[in-house]
């Protein structure tokens, strides 16, 4: 992954669900999985975004049956 090359990042992801900056996705993963930037630098953008989706699912509160 090339850090700091925002045009590269923007070209590889679709508009909408992607973070504005690659650093935002990396921050989400660092908070959720406690991964260092060195670990994430080895990932492709699509892999990074896939893991970000996993992180988002983990951080959403789940509704318990019978509770609203």
KOLNU-477687 format. One record per residue: residue in one letter; x, y, z of N, C-alpha, C in turn. Coordinates in nm, 2 decimals. Layout:
<recs>
+---------+--------+--------+--------+--------+--------+--------+--------+--------+--------+
: residuo :    n.x :    n.y :    n.z :   ca.x :   ca.y :   ca.z :    c.x :    c.y :    c.z :
+---------+--------+--------+--------+--------+--------+--------+--------+--------+--------+
:       A :      X :      Y :      Z :      X :      Y :      Z :      X :      Y :      Z :
...
+---------+--------+--------+--------+--------+--------+--------+--------+--------+--------+
</recs>
This chain:
<recs>
+---------+--------+--------+--------+--------+--------+--------+--------+--------+--------+
: residuo :    n.x :    n.y :    n.z :   ca.x :   ca.y :   ca.z :    c.x :    c.y :    c.z :
+---------+--------+--------+--------+--------+--------+--------+--------+--------+--------+
:       X :   0.08 :  -0.12 :   0.00 :   0.00 :   0.00 :   0.00 :   0.09 :   0.12 :   0.00 :
:       X :   0.06 :   0.22 :  -0.08 :   0.13 :   0.34 :  -0.08 :   0.06 :   0.44 :   0.01 :
:       X :   0.13 :   0.48 :   0.11 :   0.08 :   0.58 :   0.21 :   0.09 :   0.72 :   0.15 :
:       X :  -0.01 :   0.80 :   0.17 :   0.00 :   0.94 :   0.13 :  -0.04 :   0.96 :  -0.01 :
:       X :  -0.07 :   0.86 :  -0.09 :  -0.11 :   0.87 :  -0.23 :  -0.26 :   0.86 :  -0.23 :
:       X :  -0.33 :   0.97 :  -0.20 :  -0.47 :   0.97 :  -0.19 :  -0.54 :   0.95 :  -0.32 :
:       X :  -0.48 :   0.98 :  -0.44 :  -0.55 :   0.96 :  -0.56 :  -0.55 :   0.81 :  -0.59 :
:       X :  -0.44 :   0.74 :  -0.56 :  -0.44 :   0.59 :  -0.57 :  -0.55 :   0.53 :  -0.49 :
:       X :  -0.57 :   0.57 :  -0.37 :  -0.67 :   0.52 :  -0.28 :  -0.81 :   0.55 :  -0.34 :
:       X :  -0.83 :   0.67 :  -0.38 :  -0.96 :   0.70 :  -0.44 :  -1.00 :   0.63 :  -0.56 :
:       X :  -0.90 :   0.59 :  -0.64 :  -0.92 :   0.52 :  -0.77 :  -0.96 :   0.38 :  -0.74 :
:       X :  -0.91 :   0.32 :  -0.63 :  -0.93 :   0.18 :  -0.61 :  -1.06 :   0.15 :  -0.53 :
:       X :  -1.13 :   0.25 :  -0.47 :  -1.25 :   0.22 :  -0.40 :  -1.37 :   0.30 :  -0.46 :
:       X :  -1.49 :   0.24 :  -0.44 :  -1.61 :   0.31 :  -0.49 :  -1.65 :   0.42 :  -0.39 :
:       X :  -1.72 :   0.52 :  -0.44 :  -1.77 :   0.62 :  -0.36 :  -1.88 :   0.57 :  -0.27 :
:       X :  -1.89 :   0.63 :  -0.15 :  -2.00 :   0.59 :  -0.06 :  -1.94 :   0.53 :   0.07 :
:       X :  -1.92 :   0.40 :   0.08 :  -1.89 :   0.34 :   0.20 :  -1.74 :   0.35 :   0.24 :
:       X :  -1.66 :   0.40 :   0.15 :  -1.52 :   0.41 :   0.18 :  -1.48 :   0.53 :   0.26 :
:       X :  -1.38 :   0.52 :   0.35 :  -1.34 :   0.64 :   0.43 :  -1.28 :   0.74 :   0.33 :
:       X :  -1.28 :   0.87 :   0.37 :  -1.22 :   0.97 :   0.29 :  -1.07 :   0.96 :   0.28 :
:       X :  -1.01 :   0.92 :   0.39 :  -0.86 :   0.90 :   0.39 :  -0.83 :   0.76 :   0.43 :
:       X :  -0.72 :   0.70 :   0.38 :  -0.67 :   0.57 :   0.41 :  -0.64 :   0.57 :   0.56 :
:       X :  -0.60 :   0.68 :   0.62 :  -0.56 :   0.68 :   0.76 :  -0.68 :   0.66 :   0.85 :
:       X :  -0.80 :   0.70 :   0.80 :  -0.93 :   0.68 :   0.87 :  -0.96 :   0.53 :   0.89 :
:       X :  -0.94 :   0.45 :   0.78 :  -0.96 :   0.31 :   0.78 :  -0.86 :   0.25 :   0.87 :
:       X :  -0.73 :   0.29 :   0.87 :  -0.63 :   0.23 :   0.95 :  -0.65 :   0.26 :   1.10 :
:       X :  -0.71 :   0.38 :   1.13 :  -0.74 :   0.42 :   1.27 :  -0.85 :   0.33 :   1.32 :
:       X :  -0.95 :   0.30 :   1.24 :  -1.06 :   0.21 :   1.28 :  -1.01 :   0.07 :   1.31 :
:       X :  -0.91 :   0.02 :   1.23 :  -0.86 :  -0.11 :   1.26 :  -0.77 :  -0.11 :   1.38 :
:       X :  -0.69 :  -0.01 :   1.40 :  -0.60 :   0.00 :   1.51 :  -0.69 :   0.00 :   1.64 :
:       X :  -0.80 :   0.07 :   1.64 :  -0.88 :   0.08 :   1.76 :  -0.95 :  -0.06 :   1.79 :
:       X :  -1.00 :  -0.12 :   1.68 :  -1.08 :  -0.24 :   1.70 :  -0.99 :  -0.36 :   1.73 :
:       X :  -0.88 :  -0.38 :   1.64 :  -0.80 :  -0.50 :   1.65 :  -0.66 :  -0.48 :   1.71 :
:       X :  -0.63 :  -0.35 :   1.74 :  -0.50 :  -0.32 :   1.80 :  -0.38 :  -0.35 :   1.71 :
:       X :  -0.40 :  -0.33 :   1.58 :  -0.30 :  -0.35 :   1.48 :  -0.22 :  -0.22 :   1.47 :
:       X :  -0.09 :  -0.24 :   1.45 :   0.00 :  -0.13 :   1.42 :   0.00 :  -0.09 :   1.28 :
:       X :   0.04 :   0.03 :   1.25 :   0.05 :   0.08 :   1.11 :   0.14 :  -0.01 :   1.02 :
:       X :   0.24 :  -0.07 :   1.08 :   0.34 :  -0.15 :   1.01 :   0.26 :  -0.28 :   0.96 :
:       X :   0.17 :  -0.33 :   1.04 :   0.09 :  -0.45 :   0.99 :   0.00 :  -0.41 :   0.88 :
:       X :  -0.06 :  -0.30 :   0.89 :  -0.16 :  -0.26 :   0.79 :  -0.10 :  -0.21 :   0.66 :
:       X :   0.03 :  -0.16 :   0.67 :   0.10 :  -0.12 :   0.55 :   0.12 :  -0.23 :   0.45 :
:       X :   0.12 :  -0.35 :   0.49 :   0.14 :  -0.47 :   0.41 :   0.01 :  -0.51 :   0.33 :
:       X :  -0.10 :  -0.45 :   0.37 :  -0.23 :  -0.49 :   0.32 :  -0.27 :  -0.41 :   0.19 :
:       X :  -0.34 :  -0.47 :   0.10 :  -0.39 :  -0.40 :  -0.02 :  -0.51 :  -0.31 :   0.03 :
:       X :  -0.55 :  -0.22 :  -0.05 :  -0.66 :  -0.13 :  -0.01 :  -0.79 :  -0.22 :   0.01 :
:       X :  -0.81 :  -0.31 :  -0.09 :  -0.93 :  -0.39 :  -0.07 :  -0.93 :  -0.48 :   0.05 :
:       X :  -0.81 :  -0.53 :   0.09 :  -0.80 :  -0.61 :   0.21 :  -0.83 :  -0.52 :   0.33 :
:       X :  -0.77 :  -0.41 :   0.33 :  -0.79 :  -0.31 :   0.44 :  -0.93 :  -0.27 :   0.46 :
:       X :  -1.00 :  -0.25 :   0.35 :  -1.14 :  -0.21 :   0.36 :  -1.23 :  -0.33 :   0.40 :
:       X :  -1.19 :  -0.45 :   0.36 :  -1.26 :  -0.57 :   0.41 :  -1.25 :  -0.59 :   0.56 :
:       X :  -1.13 :  -0.57 :   0.61 :  -1.11 :  -0.58 :   0.76 :  -1.18 :  -0.46 :   0.83 :
:       X :  -1.19 :  -0.35 :   0.76 :  -1.26 :  -0.23 :   0.82 :  -1.41 :  -0.27 :   0.84 :
:       X :  -1.47 :  -0.34 :   0.74 :  -1.61 :  -0.38 :   0.75 :  -1.63 :  -0.48 :   0.86 :
:       X :  -1.53 :  -0.57 :   0.88 :  -1.54 :  -0.66 :   1.00 :  -1.54 :  -0.58 :   1.13 :
:       X :  -1.45 :  -0.48 :   1.13 :  -1.44 :  -0.39 :   1.25 :  -1.57 :  -0.32 :   1.28 :
:       X :  -1.63 :  -0.27 :   1.17 :  -1.76 :  -0.19 :   1.18 :  -1.87 :  -0.28 :   1.24 :
:       X :  -1.87 :  -0.41 :   1.19 :  -1.97 :  -0.50 :   1.24 :  -1.95 :  -0.53 :   1.39 :
:       X :  -1.83 :  -0.54 :   1.43 :  -1.79 :  -0.57 :   1.57 :  -1.83 :  -0.46 :   1.66 :
:       X :  -1.82 :  -0.34 :   1.61 :  -1.85 :  -0.22 :   1.70 :  -2.00 :  -0.18 :   1.70 :
:       X :  -2.08 :  -0.24 :   1.62 :  -2.23 :  -0.21 :   1.62 :  -2.29 :  -0.29 :   1.74 :
:       X :  -2.37 :  -0.22 :   1.82 :  -2.44 :  -0.29 :   1.92 :  -2.54 :  -0.39 :   1.87 :
:       X :  -2.55 :  -0.51 :   1.92 :  -2.64 :  -0.60 :   1.88 :  -2.77 :  -0.60 :   1.96 :
:       X :  -2.88 :  -0.61 :   1.90 :  -3.01 :  -0.60 :   1.97 :  -3.04 :  -0.74 :   2.03 :
:       X :  -3.07 :  -0.75 :   2.16 :  -3.10 :  -0.87 :   2.22 :  -3.25 :  -0.91 :   2.20 :
:       X :  -3.28 :  -1.04 :   2.18 :  -3.42 :  -1.08 :   2.15 :  -3.51 :  -1.03 :   2.27 :
:       X :  -3.62 :  -0.98 :   2.23 :  -3.72 :  -0.93 :   2.33 :  -3.69 :  -0.79 :   2.38 :
:       X :  -3.58 :  -0.73 :   2.34 :  -3.55 :  -0.59 :   2.39 :  -3.56 :  -0.49 :   2.27 :
:       X :  -3.62 :  -0.38 :   2.30 :  -3.63 :  -0.28 :   2.20 :  -3.60 :  -0.14 :   2.25 :
+---------+--------+--------+--------+--------+--------+--------+--------+--------+--------+
</recs>
